[in-house]
Amino acid sequence: MGGLHRTLLILYLICLLPFFSGESFAKEEKNVNFGTRLATIVDDDDGDFKQYEIFGALQLPWMSHFSNGWQLEPMLDLSMGILDGEGETGGKFAAGVDLFWYSPDRVLSLMAGIGAGVMTEDVYGDVDFGGPVFFRFLAGLNYWLNPSFSLGYRYIHESNGSIYDKNPSLNMHQFEIRLHF
């Protein structure tokens, strides 16, 4: 298990290298977020799964500012984590685009996202996810305690979209801590 954690950490750091380029920090409109997430299964009938993630997110350039003060901002989200359940543990890597809809005072943000990823293990006990590729759909909200720190909740649906002969899904409640730079 120690080797898997070390490998995941190294891959995560490699994924974050683009966020630390001089170009990313030279442009004022770019914002970078880092954080951690914990997810638990919605329905106990789907198994006993927990998911732990660390993530980095980079603001994309297509922002919209509305006259009523609301703002729509897309972010590229890269995450890696561990899925633990049914006596098995494996790694997960995902990339996606999240849309944040900020309130005029930027205290609350609603969000929705879509993405795809891969798992290092696709069989967990009696649950066979069919293959390593999965798609992720999510919706949630963040409460910004200050401009640099938020707590968030997401509802996540992950499945393989029937690209394999088996298509069980993970429906999870995910909680996050986000640091904004």
DRENGUNU-593284 format. One record per residue (C-alpha): residue number from 1; z, y, x. Coordinates in steps of 0.05 Angstrom, whole numbers, plus 5000, padded with zeros to 4 digits. Layout:
residues N
<r><i>NUM</i><c3>Z</c3><c2>Y</c2><c1>X</c1></r>
...
end
This chain:
residues 181
<r><i>1</i><c3>5000</c3><c2>5000</c2><c1>5000</c1></r>
<r><i>2</i><c3>5014</c3><c2>5048</c2><c1>5058</c1></r>
<r><i>3</i><c3>4942</c3><c2>5041</c2><c1>5082</c1></r>
<r><i>4</i><c3>4915</c3><c2>5059</c2><c1>5013</c1></r>
<r><i>5</i><c3>4958</c3><c2>5122</c2><c1>5010</c1></r>
<r><i>6</i><c3>4936</c3><c2>5143</c2><c1>5080</c1></r>
<r><i>7</i><c3>4862</c3><c2>5131</c2><c1>5063</c1></r>
<r><i>8</i><c3>4869</c3><c2>5171</c2><c1>4998</c1></r>
<r><i>9</i><c3>4902</c3><c2>5229</c2><c1>5035</c1></r>
<r><i>10</i><c3>4847</c3><c2>5231</c2><c1>5088</c1></r>
<r><i>11</i><c3>4792</c3><c2>5229</c2><c1>5036</c1></r>
<r><i>12</i><c3>4827</c3><c2>5284</c2><c1>4996</c1></r>
<r><i>13</i><c3>4831</c3><c2>5329</c2><c1>5058</c1></r>
<r><i>14</i><c3>4757</c3><c2>5317</c2><c1>5072</c1></r>
<r><i>15</i><c3>4740</c3><c2>5336</c2><c1>5000</c1></r>
<r><i>16</i><c3>4779</c3><c2>5401</c2><c1>5008</c1></r>
<r><i>17</i><c3>4742</c3><c2>5424</c2><c1>5071</c1></r>
<r><i>18</i><c3>4690</c3><c2>5465</c2><c1>5031</c1></r>
<r><i>19</i><c3>4747</c3><c2>5504</c2><c1>4999</c1></r>
<r><i>20</i><c3>4770</c3><c2>5528</c2><c1>5068</c1></r>
<r><i>21</i><c3>4703</c3><c2>5554</c2><c1>5092</c1></r>
<r><i>22</i><c3>4700</c3><c2>5626</c2><c1>5113</c1></r>
<r><i>23</i><c3>4650</c3><c2>5640</c2><c1>5058</c1></r>
<r><i>24</i><c3>4698</c3><c2>5616</c2><c1>5003</c1></r>
<r><i>25</i><c3>4752</c3><c2>5665</c2><c1>5024</c1></r>
<r><i>26</i><c3>4705</c3><c2>5722</c2><c1>5043</c1></r>
<r><i>27</i><c3>4682</c3><c2>5733</c2><c1>4971</c1></r>
<r><i>28</i><c3>4735</c3><c2>5765</c2><c1>4928</c1></r>
<r><i>29</i><c3>4711</c3><c2>5734</c2><c1>4863</c1></r>
<r><i>30</i><c3>4724</c3><c2>5663</c2><c1>4889</c1></r>
<r><i>31</i><c3>4791</c3><c2>5633</c2><c1>4868</c1></r>
<r><i>32</i><c3>4820</c3><c2>5568</c2><c1>4893</c1></r>
<r><i>33</i><c3>4870</c3><c2>5525</c2><c1>4857</c1></r>
<r><i>34</i><c3>4910</c3><c2>5466</c2><c1>4883</c1></r>
<r><i>35</i><c3>4959</c3><c2>5422</c2><c1>4847</c1></r>
<r><i>36</i><c3>4985</c3><c2>5355</c2><c1>4824</c1></r>
<r><i>37</i><c3>4980</c3><c2>5317</c2><c1>4759</c1></r>
<r><i>38</i><c3>5016</c3><c2>5259</c2><c1>4726</c1></r>
<r><i>39</i><c3>4986</c3><c2>5221</c2><c1>4667</c1></r>
<r><i>40</i><c3>5015</c3><c2>5169</c2><c1>4620</c1></r>
<r><i>41</i><c3>4979</c3><c2>5126</c2><c1>4569</c1></r>
<r><i>42</i><c3>4975</c3><c2>5151</c2><c1>4497</c1></r>
<r><i>43</i><c3>4982</c3><c2>5084</c2><c1>4461</c1></r>
<r><i>44</i><c3>5025</c3><c2>5028</c2><c1>4489</c1></r>
<r><i>45</i><c3>4975</c3><c2>4978</c2><c1>4459</c1></r>
<r><i>46</i><c3>4926</c3><c2>5000</c2><c1>4513</c1></r>
<r><i>47</i><c3>4971</c3><c2>4976</c2><c1>4569</c1></r>
<r><i>48</i><c3>5023</c3><c2>5007</c2><c1>4614</c1></r>
<r><i>49</i><c3>4985</c3><c2>5055</c2><c1>4659</c1></r>
<r><i>50</i><c3>5006</c3><c2>5115</c2><c1>4699</c1></r>
<r><i>51</i><c3>4960</c3><c2>5160</c2><c1>4739</c1></r>
<r><i>52</i><c3>4980</c3><c2>5206</c2><c1>4796</c1></r>
<r><i>53</i><c3>4930</c3><c2>5258</c2><c1>4822</c1></r>
<r><i>54</i><c3>4924</c3><c2>5314</c2><c1>4871</c1></r>
<r><i>55</i><c3>4868</c3><c2>5364</c2><c1>4861</c1></r>
<r><i>56</i><c3>4831</c3><c2>5424</c2><c1>4887</c1></r>
<r><i>57</i><c3>4790</c3><c2>5470</c2><c1>4843</c1></r>
<r><i>58</i><c3>4741</c3><c2>5525</c2><c1>4861</c1></r>
<r><i>59</i><c3>4720</c3><c2>5580</c2><c1>4813</c1></r>
<r><i>60</i><c3>4646</c3><c2>5578</c2><c1>4798</c1></r>
<r><i>61</i><c3>4606</c3><c2>5643</c2><c1>4795</c1></r>
<r><i>62</i><c3>4587</c3><c2>5641</c2><c1>4720</c1></r>
<r><i>63</i><c3>4645</c3><c2>5681</c2><c1>4690</c1></r>
<r><i>64</i><c3>4642</c3><c2>5717</c2><c1>4624</c1></r>
<r><i>65</i><c3>4687</c3><c2>5775</c2><c1>4605</c1></r>
<r><i>66</i><c3>4690</c3><c2>5793</c2><c1>4532</c1></r>
<r><i>67</i><c3>4705</c3><c2>5861</c2><c1>4501</c1></r>
<r><i>68</i><c3>4768</c3><c2>5835</c2><c1>4467</c1></r>
<r><i>69</i><c3>4798</c3><c2>5818</c2><c1>4536</c1></r>
<r><i>70</i><c3>4786</c3><c2>5743</c2><c1>4535</c1></r>
<r><i>71</i><c3>4753</c3><c2>5712</c2><c1>4596</c1></r>
<r><i>72</i><c3>4714</c3><c2>5647</c2><c1>4605</c1></r>
<r><i>73</i><c3>4716</c3><c2>5619</c2><c1>4675</c1></r>
<r><i>74</i><c3>4686</c3><c2>5553</c2><c1>4699</c1></r>
<r><i>75</i><c3>4717</c3><c2>5515</c2><c1>4758</c1></r>
<r><i>76</i><c3>4693</c3><c2>5457</c2><c1>4799</c1></r>
<r><i>77</i><c3>4750</c3><c2>5406</c2><c1>4800</c1></r>
<r><i>78</i><c3>4757</c3><c2>5352</c2><c1>4853</c1></r>
<r><i>79</i><c3>4813</c3><c2>5302</c2><c1>4846</c1></r>
<r><i>80</i><c3>4837</c3><c2>5239</c2><c1>4877</c1></r>
<r><i>81</i><c3>4893</c3><c2>5195</c2><c1>4855</c1></r>
<r><i>82</i><c3>4925</c3><c2>5129</c2><c1>4842</c1></r>
<r><i>83</i><c3>4921</c3><c2>5089</c2><c1>4777</c1></r>
<r><i>84</i><c3>4980</c3><c2>5042</c2><c1>4770</c1></r>
<r><i>85</i><c3>4986</c3><c2>4991</c2><c1>4715</c1></r>
<r><i>86</i><c3>4989</c3><c2>4919</c2><c1>4693</c1></r>
<r><i>87</i><c3>5016</c3><c2>4899</c2><c1>4762</c1></r>
<r><i>88</i><c3>4957</c3><c2>4930</c2><c1>4799</c1></r>
<r><i>89</i><c3>4946</c3><c2>4995</c2><c1>4838</c1></r>
<r><i>90</i><c3>4880</c3><c2>5027</c2><c1>4858</c1></r>
<r><i>91</i><c3>4850</c3><c2>5093</c2><c1>4879</c1></r>
<r><i>92</i><c3>4809</c3><c2>5141</c2><c1>4837</c1></r>
<r><i>93</i><c3>4763</c3><c2>5198</c2><c1>4857</c1></r>
<r><i>94</i><c3>4734</c3><c2>5247</c2><c1>4806</c1></r>
<r><i>95</i><c3>4692</c3><c2>5310</c2><c1>4803</c1></r>
<r><i>96</i><c3>4680</c3><c2>5353</c2><c1>4743</c1></r>
<r><i>97</i><c3>4672</c3><c2>5422</c2><c1>4713</c1></r>
<r><i>98</i><c3>4730</c3><c2>5453</c2><c1>4674</c1></r>
<r><i>99</i><c3>4721</c3><c2>5515</c2><c1>4630</c1></r>
<r><i>100</i><c3>4782</c3><c2>5560</c2><c1>4625</c1></r>
<r><i>101</i><c3>4787</c3><c2>5608</c2><c1>4566</c1></r>
<r><i>102</i><c3>4839</c3><c2>5660</c2><c1>4588</c1></r>
<r><i>103</i><c3>4879</c3><c2>5703</c2><c1>4539</c1></r>
<r><i>104</i><c3>4874</c3><c2>5779</c2><c1>4550</c1></r>
<r><i>105</i><c3>4941</c3><c2>5780</c2><c1>4586</c1></r>
<r><i>106</i><c3>4922</c3><c2>5716</c2><c1>4626</c1></r>
<r><i>107</i><c3>4987</c3><c2>5682</c2><c1>4606</c1></r>
<r><i>108</i><c3>4954</c3><c2>5626</c2><c1>4567</c1></r>
<r><i>109</i><c3>4889</c3><c2>5590</c2><c1>4582</c1></r>
<r><i>110</i><c3>4855</c3><c2>5538</c2><c1>4538</c1></r>
<r><i>111</i><c3>4811</c3><c2>5490</c2><c1>4575</c1></r>
<r><i>112</i><c3>4760</c3><c2>5435</c2><c1>4567</c1></r>
<r><i>113</i><c3>4725</c3><c2>5394</c2><c1>4619</c1></r>
<r><i>114</i><c3>4676</c3><c2>5339</c2><c1>4634</c1></r>
<r><i>115</i><c3>4668</c3><c2>5297</c2><c1>4697</c1></r>
<r><i>116</i><c3>4654</c3><c2>5230</c2><c1>4729</c1></r>
<r><i>117</i><c3>4688</c3><c2>5188</c2><c1>4781</c1></r>
<r><i>118</i><c3>4698</c3><c2>5121</c2><c1>4815</c1></r>
<r><i>119</i><c3>4756</c3><c2>5072</c2><c1>4819</c1></r>
<r><i>120</i><c3>4772</c3><c2>5027</c2><c1>4878</c1></r>
<r><i>121</i><c3>4796</c3><c2>4973</c2><c1>4829</c1></r>
<r><i>122</i><c3>4765</c3><c2>4960</c2><c1>4761</c1></r>
<r><i>123</i><c3>4809</c3><c2>4901</c2><c1>4738</c1></r>
<r><i>124</i><c3>4883</c3><c2>4913</c2><c1>4724</c1></r>
<r><i>125</i><c3>4917</c3><c2>4850</c2><c1>4699</c1></r>
<r><i>126</i><c3>4883</c3><c2>4832</c2><c1>4633</c1></r>
<r><i>127</i><c3>4846</c3><c2>4899</c2><c1>4629</c1></r>
<r><i>128</i><c3>4776</c3><c2>4897</c2><c1>4657</c1></r>
<r><i>129</i><c3>4744</c3><c2>4966</c2><c1>4660</c1></r>
<r><i>130</i><c3>4676</c3><c2>4934</c2><c1>4672</c1></r>
<r><i>131</i><c3>4660</c3><c2>4970</c2><c1>4737</c1></r>
<r><i>132</i><c3>4680</c3><c2>5025</c2><c1>4785</c1></r>
<r><i>133</i><c3>4645</c3><c2>5085</c2><c1>4751</c1></r>
<r><i>134</i><c3>4679</c3><c2>5124</c2><c1>4696</c1></r>
<r><i>135</i><c3>4667</c3><c2>5188</c2><c1>4656</c1></r>
<r><i>136</i><c3>4722</c3><c2>5237</c2><c1>4639</c1></r>
<r><i>137</i><c3>4729</c3><c2>5284</c2><c1>4580</c1></r>
<r><i>138</i><c3>4790</c3><c2>5328</c2><c1>4572</c1></r>
<r><i>139</i><c3>4820</c3><c2>5387</c2><c1>4534</c1></r>
<r><i>140</i><c3>4886</c3><c2>5423</c2><c1>4543</c1></r>
<r><i>141</i><c3>4922</c3><c2>5487</c2><c1>4559</c1></r>
<r><i>142</i><c3>4958</c3><c2>5521</c2><c1>4616</c1></r>
<r><i>143</i><c3>5017</c3><c2>5569</c2><c1>4612</c1></r>
<r><i>144</i><c3>5016</c3><c2>5618</c2><c1>4671</c1></r>
<r><i>145</i><c3>5087</c3><c2>5633</c2><c1>4693</c1></r>
<r><i>146</i><c3>5058</c3><c2>5685</c2><c1>4741</c1></r>
<r><i>147</i><c3>4987</c3><c2>5699</c2><c1>4768</c1></r>
<r><i>148</i><c3>4996</c3><c2>5644</c2><c1>4821</c1></r>
<r><i>149</i><c3>5031</c3><c2>5587</c2><c1>4784</c1></r>
<r><i>150</i><c3>5019</c3><c2>5550</c2><c1>4719</c1></r>
<r><i>151</i><c3>5043</c3><c2>5489</c2><c1>4681</c1></r>
<r><i>152</i><c3>4992</c3><c2>5452</c2><c1>4641</c1></r>
<r><i>153</i><c3>4978</c3><c2>5395</c2><c1>4592</c1></r>
<r><i>154</i><c3>4913</c3><c2>5357</c2><c1>4583</c1></r>
<r><i>155</i><c3>4890</c3><c2>5302</c2><c1>4537</c1></r>
<r><i>156</i><c3>4843</c3><c2>5258</c2><c1>4577</c1></r>
<r><i>157</i><c3>4793</c3><c2>5205</c2><c1>4555</c1></r>
<r><i>158</i><c3>4763</c3><c2>5162</c2><c1>4609</c1></r>
<r><i>159</i><c3>4713</c3><c2>5105</c2><c1>4599</c1></r>
<r><i>160</i><c3>4649</c3><c2>5079</c2><c1>4630</c1></r>
<r><i>161</i><c3>4605</c3><c2>5103</c2><c1>4573</c1></r>
<r><i>162</i><c3>4580</c3><c2>5031</c2><c1>4560</c1></r>
<r><i>163</i><c3>4542</c3><c2>5028</c2><c1>4626</c1></r>
<r><i>164</i><c3>4575</c3><c2>4960</c2><c1>4637</c1></r>
<r><i>165</i><c3>4584</c3><c2>4901</c2><c1>4589</c1></r>
<r><i>166</i><c3>4657</c3><c2>4919</c2><c1>4579</c1></r>
<r><i>167</i><c3>4680</c3><c2>4989</c2><c1>4560</c1></r>
<r><i>168</i><c3>4756</c3><c2>4996</c2><c1>4551</c1></r>
<r><i>169</i><c3>4781</c3><c2>5067</c2><c1>4555</c1></r>
<r><i>170</i><c3>4841</c3><c2>5103</c2><c1>4582</c1></r>
<r><i>171</i><c3>4869</c3><c2>5157</c2><c1>4536</c1></r>
<r><i>172</i><c3>4924</c3><c2>5194</c2><c1>4571</c1></r>
<r><i>173</i><c3>4971</c3><c2>5253</c2><c1>4566</c1></r>
<r><i>174</i><c3>4967</c3><c2>5290</c2><c1>4633</c1></r>
<r><i>175</i><c3>5015</c3><c2>5343</c2><c1>4658</c1></r>
<r><i>176</i><c3>4998</c3><c2>5388</c2><c1>4717</c1></r>
<r><i>177</i><c3>5027</c3><c2>5439</c2><c1>4764</c1></r>
<r><i>178</i><c3>4974</c3><c2>5488</c2><c1>4789</c1></r>
<r><i>179</i><c3>4977</c3><c2>5538</c2><c1>4846</c1></r>
<r><i>180</i><c3>4925</c3><c2>5594</c2><c1>4844</c1></r>
<r><i>181</i><c3>4902</c3><c2>5631</c2><c1>4906</c1></r>
end
